Amino acid sequence: MRPSPLYLEPRLEPRLRSLLDTTDLLHTLVDALGSPLNLLLPEQLADNLARFRSVYRKHRLTGRIHFAHKANRSSALVRRLAAADAAADAGLDVASLGELQHALGAGCAPERILATGPKTREFLWLAARTGATVHLDTLAELDELADLVRKHALPRVPVMPRLSGFHSPGVTVLTRPSRFGVPADELDALLDALERHRDTVELTGVAYHLDTTGIGEKAVALEACIRIMDECHRRGLHPRTIDIGGGFGVNYLADAAQWERYTTALTDAVLGRRPPLTWQGHGYGLRNESGTLRGTLGLYPAHRPVVAEAYLDELLSHPAPTLGRPLATLLLENMYDLAVEPGRALVDQCGATLARVLEVRRGPGAEQLVRLEMNARDAGLEDHGVLMDPVLIPRSGAPATPAIPDGSVGVHLLGNLCLEADLITRRVVHLPRLPAPGDLLAFANTAGYLMDFNAGGPIRQPVARKVAAYRQDGAWHWRLDEQYWPLDTAGPATPQGDGRA
């Protein structure tokens, strides 16, 4: 008996679903601009900001919500964030000189920008020159920044040291080591350096960096930062903001049961209890050693019930490990601002990647191979361990492929590079019917890290262009990403951008 299809249906909220339903428009865009093509929804970013802000209001907190720019290179998204109203109190976390230049050019005021990540001297200089807040990862970085300020007679620079390596009271909470941030054990040396450079920098807050999704670990770090803020004030420094970074997560799948069923079936396949589910038996980190399951599943938890603003709410409601009261209460009692840096979570449902089907053929066995006009770098599902099915978008008027008796077909999705490893996804993907050349596959919700984080131009294959789409007067309209400005959503569209559902 043939095994039941293992679907991993993507979660689609109304705006993205509506855009993917505009079959003729999507085919027209790909015909004109090429495959692959990235679609962006700037207005969804504004909605996501509002959801995060509602958690601040619930806990009566103030502070800025920074979009982690590295999640997407889009100009349209950055410009839409820069145009957010004052109530959103939105900013940008930039991790390179290029991102800082991009943010400034998009209209983001310097006081709304955090300069994070590894920094060159030029990056530090431009941040200092414009007045962006600098996250400090090392004492050497502080010394270099202070030297630049003195040498170029610049105003004092707002800084927030980023800390890591916190120790939990009582029962040990295991924390994954991070290569970023000043170890919390070196706090005294850090504060001594900040006092020594008081003429060049102004301590506005402290931040932490953790490579985890664990609420318990983050609670330990946040409570530690509150204590560190107290020590800063005892030394005559006056920080007021605690930045808790990102890591809020996204729920990619519509159905939790599908995720549980797939991961269980994958385990059975690795152990040889059912046919392989992947190309050449790839186990996504799991392996079979003489009938015993070994390894760790290297996949993003594609169905997560508590993510984004709900995750922030859960963290703020969590009791502090030693003080016992909710973390939000401690922030409020001390009148501290809260800053966050969502990346993936802030562009949830903000985009999709389209790819044209080039070829459909039988593989070495009985499997169907579908070659797409894109490569694995154009939609980094495998690199980021995200499993979800694409949405099939047939070309209108084209002859349909024969119906499948049980309503599904399993296929392997191949890329367009001359490499054995160029698989869009290593797993068998189940679709409602066999695609035909000229059809499109839409990979939903790729705006956060999946769309262009790994994109390149190997063997001179084109990199995906970007289109910003928005609804106006009851119809969908579009601009090339670099030509989109937020005023487009309020005025009439030019003929170029006139695409109706």
N, C-alpha and C positions, 0 to 999 in steps of 0.2 A: 504494500500500500504506500502511495506517495505521501511523504510528510506534509503537513499543513504549512502554508507559507508563513514565514516569520517577518511580518511587517514591522517597521519602525517609522510610523507616520509622524511627520513633523507637526509641531504645534504651530498653528497659524491664527493670529489675531485678525480682526475684521479688516484693518487697513491693508495688510500684506495679502490676505486672501483675496480681497477685491482687486488688487493690482494683478495678481497671478491669474485671475479670471479674464483679463483683457487679452484674450488669445491673439486676435489680429494685431493689436498694438505691439505686443511682445515680439511677434514674428517680424513685424515691420522694423522694429528697432534693431533686432539682430541682423536682418538683411542689410540695413543701412550702416550699422556701426561694427558689425563683426561679432564672431563668437570666439571666446566667451565674452559676456557682457554683464557688468555689475549694475544692479538696480539699488537705489538708495531712497529712503523715505525720511527726509529731514523732520517732518512734522511729528513722526513717531518719537524722535529724540525729545521733543518738547513735552510730549505726554509722559515719557519715562522720567524726565526731570520732575514733573509735577507729582508723580507717584512717590519718588524719594522724598520730595519736600513735605508730603503729607505725613510721613513718619516723623520728621522734625517737629511739625505742628502738634502731633499726638503727644510727643514727649516734651513739648514746650522748649525746644532747643533752637539755637541759632548757629549759623556757620555755613560754609560754602561747599557746594557739590561740584567737584572737578571731574571732567571727562578725561580719562586716560587716553591721550591722543594716539598712542602707539597701537591701539586696537584697530584703527582705520585711518588711511591716508586722505580720506575725502575732504575736499574743500567745502562742499555743501553742508556737511554735518558740523564742521567747525564754525562756519558762518552762521548757521542756525543757532548754535549754542551762544555765539557772541551776541546775537540779537535777542536772546531771552530777556524777558522783562525783569525788573528789579526784584520782584517777589521770588523768582527762581534762584537768585543768588548763585549763578552758575559760573564756573571757571574751567580752566584747562590745566591738565598735568602734562607738561612737555618733557621729553626725555632725550632731546638732541638739539643742536644748534638749528638744524633745518626745521624741526617742529616749532621751536620758539619763533623763528622768522615767519613761519606759516601762520601761527596764532596771531601775531601782531598784524600781519597783512590781512587777516580775516576780520579785523576790527575788535579783537579781544583786548581790553585794557590791561596794562601790565600788572595792576594790582589784583587782577583775577587769574594770574598765571603762576603756577608752581613749576620751578625748574628742578627736575628730578633725574635720577639715573646717573650713569657714568658721564663725567663732564670734561670737555676740553677747556683750555684756557679761553678760547674765543667764546664758547658757550657761557662760561662764567662772566666774561666781560659784558656780553650783550644783556644778560640777565641783570647784572649790576647797573649797567648804563640806563636801562629802561625802567628799573624798579620792580622787576618780578621777584617773588619770594623764592629763595634758594633752599632746597632740601640739602642738608649736609650729610654725606655718608662717611666721611673720615675727618680726622683732625687735620690731615695734610690739605684736604680740600678747603677747610676753614682758613688755614694759613695762606693758601694761594689766593683765595677771595679777598682776604684782608690786604694782601700785598697789592692786588689790582686796584682796590679802592684808594689806597694811599698813593700809589704811583700815578693814577689818573685823576686824582682829586674828585672822586665820585661821592654822592651822598651815601649815608649809611644804608646798608642793604638789609631788608628783612630776611631773616633766616629761621629755619626750623630743622634742628638736627634730627636725623632719622635713627632710631634705636632698634636693636635686635638682641636676641640671646637673653630673654627674660627667664627668671627662675620662679617657679610656682611655690607658694607656701603649702605646707602639709604634704598631701599626696602629690607625687611628682607627675606633672603633665608633660609628656614627651613633646618636644618641639623640633621640627626639622630645621637644621642649620641653614642660615642664609648668608650669602656673600655680600649682602647690602647692609648698611647701617653700622653705627658705632655700638659695640657690645655694651649692654647696660652696666656691666661691671666696671667700665671705664668712665662712668658718669662724672666723677670728681675731676678727672683730667679734662673732660669736655667742658665742664662749667668753668674751670680755671682758664681755659683757652678763650671762652666766650667773654669772660671778664677782661682778659688781657686785650682783646680786640674790640672792646666796647665802643671805641671811637669809629669803627668801620662797619660794624654789623649791629642789628637790633634783633634780639631774640623775641619772636612773635608767637612761638609755640614749639611743641615737640611732636614727633611722628613716630610710628613704628612700622616695621616691615616684617611680615610673616608669610612663609610659603605654606599656607594651610587654609583649609575651610573649617577647621574645628572651632566651634564657639568657645569651648573651654580655654583653648590656647589664647584666643583673642581677648577673652575676659581677663586673663592673667596680665596680658600686655597693656590693656587699657587701664586697669587699676594701677599697674606700675607707673604708667605715664601720669596719672593723677598725683601720685606720690612725688614723682620727679618734678612736676609743676610746683608742688609745695616747696620743694628744696630750692627751686629757681627763685621763688619769691623771697625765701629766707636770705638769699644772697643779694637781694636788691634788684634782681632781674624781673621783668614783668610780662611774661608770656600769657596769652589768653586762649590759645587754640590747641586742641589735640587732634591730630590727623591720623585716622585709623586705616588709611590706604584703601585697597580694593578687595577683590576676592569674594564678591557677593553672589556670583554664579548666575546661570541661565538654565531654564528648563526647556530643552529642545524638543521634547516629544509630547504628543497629545495623550498618550495612554501609558500609564505606569505598568499595566499588566503586560503590554508588549515588550517593555524593557526587561521585566523579570523573566518573561518567557524566553527572550532571546539569550540573555546571559546564562540561563540554565541550560539551554540547548547548546550554546557554545562550549560550556564545560563538558557536556556529554559527548560532543563531537571530538574534543581534544582527547578524551578518554577512549575514543573509539566505539562509543555506544550508539552512534548514529552517523550518517554520512557527513563528510566535511561541510562546513558552512562558509568556508573561505577559500581563496586562491591558494592552492598547494598546501592546504591544511594549516595556514597561519593561525596562531593561537592568541594573538593580542596580549602576549606576555605570559600566557599559560602554556604548560608543556606536560607531556605524559612521560613519567619515568617509571617504567615497569608496572603500569597500572595505577600509579599514584599521581595525583594532580600536584604539580609544583609551579612555582612562579607567582606573579602578581598580575591581576588583570589591569592592563595599561590603557584603560579607556576613561574618558570623561563620563561622569555619571549623567547620562543624557536625559534621564527623567529625575528631576529633583523637586520635591513638593514645596520646599522653602528656599526661595532665591530672591535676589534683587532687593527691593524695598522690604519684603517680608523677612528676609534674612537680617537686614539692618535692624528691624523692629525686634526680632528675637534677641539679637545681641544686646541692644540697649535695655531690654527687659530682663536680661540675665543678671542674677545677683553677683556682686563682686566677690571674689574668692575669700577674702578675709573680712572685709567691711560688711558684707552681707546684704546691703541694700542694692537695688537695681542700678546698673551702671549709668543709666540716664539720670537717675536721681542724684548721683554723685556729681555728674557734670553740671546739673542745674544748681545744686547747692553751692558749687564753687564758681558759678557764673562763667564757665568755660564754654567757648565755641567748639563745635564739632565739625571737622572737615573730613570728607570722604573722597575717594578717587576711583569710582566705578569705571571700568572699561567695557568689558563684555556686557555687563548688566544694563548700562546706559544706552547701548545700541541694540538691545534686544528687539527683534521684529523690525529692525530698521533697514533691512535689505535682503537681497537674494542674488544668486549668480545663475545666469542662463548659459546653457551650452547646446549647440546644435548636434544632432545625431548624424554621423557621417556614414556609418556602416553597421550592418547587423549580420552576423554569421555564426556558424557552429564552431565551437571550440574543439580542442583535442578529444574531449569526451562528449557527453551529451549536452553540455552547458552552452548557453547562448552568450556570445560576446558582442557587446555594443561599444563601438568606438565613437568617442565624442570629439568635437572640435575644441578641446581644452586639454590641459594637463593637470597632474595632481597638485602642482603649485598654485593653480588658479583658484582652487577651492580646497584649502588645507585641512580637509576632514581627517585624513589619516594622520597627519603630523600632529594634530591636536586631539586625536582620539575621540572624535565626535562621530557617532553613528546615527544617521537618519536617512530615510528614503527621499529621493528627489520626487518632484511633482512632474508628471508627464503632461506636456502641452502640445497636442497634435496640431499639425498645420491644417487650417480650414480648407476643405475641398479636396484634400489628398485622399487617395484610397486607403482605407484602414487595413491594418494587418488582421489576419484571421483571429476570431475570438478564441480565448483560452477556455477549455471546458470548465475548469474550476475557478475561473475569474482571475488568475494570476500567472505570472511567469517569472522565473528567477533568472537574473542576468548578471554577468560580470561587466563592470564599467571600466573601459580602457581609455587611457589618454592618447594624445597625439605625438608623443615623443618616441624616438627610436631607442627605447629602453625597456627591458623586461619589467623593471620595477615601476613603470609609470601606470599605476592603477589608481583610478579616482577613489575607489574604495576596495579593500581586499575582500570584503564579505560579498556573498551573493545578495543582490538587491531584488526584492520582489516588487513588480509593477503590475498594474491592472491589465495590461496587454503588452505584447511585444512592440517596442518602438519601431518606427520606420525612418529611413533617412529623410532628413528635413524636419522631423519633429524636434521639439525642444525639451530638455530636462531642466527644471528649475530647482536649484539647491537653496532651500529656504533658510533665512536667519543666519546669513553668513557675514553680516556686517562687523561682528566682533571677532577679530583675529583670523577668521576663516577666509575672508575675501581677498586680502592682498598682503598679509603679513609675510608670506613666503613667496609671493609672486616674483617671477623674473622672466628673462627672455632667452631661455636655452634654445639652441639651434635656430635662432631668429624667429621663433614662434611669437606672434604678437601678444602683448600683455593686455588683459581685459580693460576696456574703457569703462567709464562710470557715467551713469545717468541718474539724475535726481528727479524723482516723480512726485507729483502732488495733485490733490483734487481741487478743482475750482469750477464753480458753476455746474456742479453735478457731473463733471467729467474729469478724466485723468489727463494731465499735461506733464511735460517733461522739459528739462534742460540738461545739456552736458554738465557734468559735475562742476567743472571749473567755470562754467558760465552761470551757475545758480547763485542767486542772492536772495535773502529772505523776502525782499519786496516782491519777488515773483509770485508769491502766494496771495498777494493782495491786489495785484493789478491784472489787466488782460494779458493773456499769453500771446506771444508772437507766433506766426505760422509754423516756425521750426518746432516749437514746443507743443503743438496742438495735437494731442493724441487722445482719442475718445474711446471709452470702453465699448 
